Amino acid sequence: MLIHLILKDLKIEWRSKEIITSMFIFGLSITLIFALAFQVAPGLIHAFASGLLWVVILFTSVLGLNRLFSLEREEHAMWSWTSAPVDRGTVYIAKVFSALIFVLMSELLFIVPFFIFLNLPANFSFFQLALILFLGTGAIVSVGCLISGITLQAGLRDVLIPILLFPSASPVAIAATKCTGFLFDKKPLADWNFWLLILCSFFVVFGLFGYLVFNRIVEE
């Protein structure tokens, strides 16, 4: 059932191409703004590059999370969750993986322009960067999917999601920025594996917590 729910979201996105396209354009726009802003102080780019990267990822994730439950909301399909013999926690996990795929795909599209426009060196481990992006993005979307589900019936849902997500995901952004900064400085993994464990903990804990409480969220 989990695979079918994920494939359903992927098929809808493949037909419309709304989420990934909008996130890529938005992320590219923010990258261009940062690149132009730091032209007056190119020496500061390397020092702030890791933070700028996760600001772009956090902002673009909001677009995907806003759209994540919108189809169910527009078509009133959430009522089928209460009547169908499907574990509602499985629906949450499917949404987390769907959002993770969408955000990671948009990151793959704008990560290269990010390094090019900011003129950043790429002499680091790409495997470690991929691991940081996966865990950091997974932690953000696991928190964001829970918030998106909570605000599903709210009238100001599009406003509430970023208001609730940014403070809730700030520890994730800090840990991801620390990991990326140490990676850009070519520090050994032993120096920053603590921050990597924080990302992994947020990903797992909020994933399990959302799985347990999503049934109550849907019923409310």
N, C-alpha and C positions, 0 to 999 in steps of 0.2 A: 504493500500500500504506500509506503514511504516513497519508493521509486516512482510510482504512478503519479503521486502528487507533485514531485519535483519535475517530472517530465511534462506535466500539465502546464506548470509555470514557464518552463523552457519553450514549449511549443507556442504558447501565447506571446512570449517575448520575441520568438523567431518570426512570427507573423507581423507583429506591430513594430518591433525594434524601437520602442519608446524609451525604455529604462536605460539601456546601455548607451544609446545615442545621446540622450540628454545628459547623462553623467559624464560622458567623454567630453562633450562640448563645454560643459560647465567646468570640469577640471582643467581643460586646456585654457579656458579663459582666465581662471585664477592663476594658472602657471604663467601666462603672459603678463598679467598684472604684477606678479612678484618679480619676474625677470626685468620688466621696465623700471620697477621701483628700486631695485638694487643695482641699477646701472650706475648710480651716483656713488655707490660704495661697494664695488665688486669684491673687496677683501672680506666683507661680512657674509658673503653668500655661503661659503663653506661652513661657517660657524652656525648659521641658521638653517641650513639645507634640510636637515632631518626634521626640524619642527615645521618647516614650510610644507614638506611632503605630507605629513600627517594632518596638517590643516586642510590641504586639498582633499585628502582621502575622507576626512570626517565630514566636510561640507558636501562632497559628492554623494556620500552614503545617505545623507538626508533625502536626496531626491529619490533614490531607490526605495527607501523605507516608506516615503510618502505614497509611492505607487504600489507598494507591496500588497496591501489589502484593499486597494481601491476597487478592483474588479469585483471582489466579493461584496464590497459595500454598495457599489452602484447597482449590481444585479440582485442584491439581498440574498446572496448565496450563503451568507454566514448562518442563516437559519437551517440550512441543510446539515451543518455541522452538529446541531443539537438533535436532529432526527436520524441521521445516518449512523450505522453501526461502525463508526470509526473513532479510534482514540484521538481526542482533541490534541493531546500532547504530540501525537505524530504529525498533525497539521502544523504545529509550531516548529517542530524539527525540520519539516519539509520547507517551510518558509525561511528558516535560517539558512539552510543549504542553498536554496534558490537565490536568496539575497547575496550570500557569499559568492556564488558563481557570477552573478551580475556585477558586483563591485570589483571582483578580481579581474574580470574581463575588461572593465573600463580602466582599471589600473594598468593592465598590459598595454592599453592603447595610449595612455598619456604619460607613462613612466619614461619612455624614451624622449619625447619632447621636453619633459621636465629636466632631464640631465643635459639636453642640448641647449635649451634656452637659458638655463642658469649656468652653463659652462662648467659642469661638475665632472671631476675625474671618476672613472669607473674601474679603478684598480682595487676591487674588493671581491669578496666571495659572493657570487650571484645566488648560490644555493642558500647561504645564510640570509640574504636579502629576501629571497622567496619565502623562507621560513618565517621571517619577521612579518612580512606582508600577509601571509596566510593566517598566522595566529592573531595579529593585531586586527585585521579585518574581520576575522571570525568573532573576536571579542566584541567589536563594535556592533556587528549585525545581530549578535545574540542579545545584547542589551537593547538594540533598536527594535528588533522584532517584538520583544516583550512590550516595549512602550507603544509600538504601533498597534498591537492587539488591545492594549488597555484603552487607547484613545480612539478605538474603531468607531464608536457611536458619538464621539464628541463633535460638536458643531465647529469648533476651532481646531480641528485635528491637524491641519497643515501647519498651524502655528505652534501647537502644543508639542509636536514631535521634536523639533529642534530645541525648544525651551527645556524639555525634560532630558533629551539625549545628551546635550553638550556637558552639563554638570555630571551626569551619571557616567558618561564615557571618558571623563577627564583623567581618571587614573590609567585607563587604557592608553590614551593619547600620550600621557607622560612616559609610561613604560615603553611604548613603541618608539617614541622620540629618543629616549635614552639608548635603546638597542640600536636604532639606526645611526645615531651619532657615534657610538662606539665602533660600529661597523665601518662607517666612513673614515674614522680615524685609524682603522686597521688594528684595533685592539683585539687581543685574543678572546675567544668565547668565554673563558673562565672569568674574565673581568666583568662580563655583563649577563651571564646566564641567570642571575637573580631576576633581572627585569624580564627576561624571556619566560621565566616560570610564572611571573605575574600575569603576562598575557595568556599563557596556557590556562592558568587558574580561572581567570575571568571567562574565557571561552567555555570551559567545562562547567563551572559553577552556574553561570547564567543560563547555559543550555539546559542543564538538569533542572534548575529552578523553574524555567519557563515551561519545560515539559510537565512538571508537576502541577503548576497553577493555571495553565492555559485552559483547562477544562472549566474552572471557576470563572475565568475571564470571559469565555464565550457565553456561559450561562447568564452572566450579569449583563 
